[in-house]
C-alpha cells in the first residue's frame, strides 16, 4: 500500500474539507489548514470558501463573510461563493434583500447547481402545499 504524504497540498486540502464536514472541534482544525494554505498560496475562491465554511461551522460568521467577500471580488460569478454568502448573510441576519440578491445571482449563473435545484424543488413543494390551504 502506498504511503500518504501528510504534507502534500492535496492531502491537506482533503483533510480540511473532511474536518469541515465533521464540524465540532474538527472545524477549528479545518480553519487552521485552510489558513495555512492561504498563507502558502495566493488566495483562491476555493480556499477562501473553505475557510468561510469552517468559520461558519465555528459560528464565526463575520470572519466567514470577510473571506466570502474577498472570494466574490476575485470571481463575481462563482456559484459556491454566492450560495455561501446567502447562507452566511442569513446567519448574520442581513436584510432579506441582500440574501435574495445572492440567491438570485446563484440561480442565474448556475441554474443546474445542486443547491439551486434543491431550493427550486423546495419552493415548488411549498407552493403546492400552500395552495391546499387557500
Secondary structure as GFF3:
##gff-version 3
##sequence-region A 1 134
A	DSSP	alpha_helix	9	22	.	.	.	ID=ss1
A	DSSP	alpha_helix	25	40	.	.	.	ID=ss2
A	DSSP	alpha_helix	45	57	.	.	.	ID=ss3
A	DSSP	alpha_helix	61	74	.	.	.	ID=ss4
A	DSSP	alpha_helix	79	91	.	.	.	ID=ss5
A	DSSP	alpha_helix	96	109	.	.	.	ID=ss6
A	DSSP	alpha_helix	114	131	.	.	.	ID=ss7
###
